[in-house]
Amino acid sequence: MSPEEQTWLLQALEKLRLNISGASNVAAETLKFSAVDLNAVDILRSSKKLCGLLEQGVLAVLAPLQRETSSLVRTACFRHRITHFYSHRDDDTQWRIAPDSVSITLSPSPVELSRALQDLVEAQRWTHFTLIYERPEALVQLRRLLDQRLSSDAKLVPVSLHMLTVEEDPRPLLREIAKSGDTNLVLDLTAERLAEVLNLHTSQKMVTLVA
């Protein structure tokens, strides 16, 4: 985990602590963050470090990005019944579907993501929206969302599709969308590109649904 990611995590934990302390029916607790470096080459030493961390009575573990050490953390958390979050999408069906698994992926499958976006569009009662995407395969991955139908007459929800290439300036596209009057957006962009687009269109007061 990079220093920047650690800072973001600490900020999130601080907000969580404030929310807990403000609740009338929850006792105030102090949440602390502990970081341990795991070496994918030296699994034995990494295992000892991990055991020492788990013995501290941690609430949850955020797994490392490396699949080798992430698998080690996942196994240890399963045995100790400690919630385990990991960022990559794991194709290991044994862990994905096990009813007693304690592992939660932060990278849902395209099918799950498309279903979640569809539910959000339905909850917002959008009758149309604009999809901005970077990769052509996004249209396949978000097929369920693009097949959205209106509850009134079962017709397909009108969708405007705009592909934003890697080197393309997003400002002309955002101005075009603003002129069209569509304020319902779904963005399928990389994290870096997403931050750029959000910063540019904030002043236009667009209602954004982020993928």
Sequence and secondary structure as in RCSB ss.txt:
>XXXX:A:sequence
MSPEEQTWLLQALEKLRLNISGASNVAAETLKFSAVDLNAVDILRSSKKLCGLLEQGVLAVLAPLQRETSSLVRT
ACFRHRITHFYSHRDDDTQWRIAPDSVSITLSPSPVELSRALQDLVEAQRWTHFTLIYERPEALVQLRRLLDQRL
SSDAKLVPVSLHMLTVEEDPRPLLREIAKSGDTNLVLDLTAERLAEVLNLHTSQKMVTLVA
>XXXX:A:secstr
  HHHHHHHHHHHHHHHHHHHT TTS             SS HHHHHHHHHHHHTT  SEEE  SSHHHHHHHHH
HHHHHT EEEESS    HHHHH TT  EEESS  HHHHHHHHHHHHHHHT S EEEEESSTTHHHHTHHHHT B 
TTT  B  EEEEE  TT  HHHHHHHHHHHT  EEEEE  HHHHHHHHHHHGGGT EEEE 
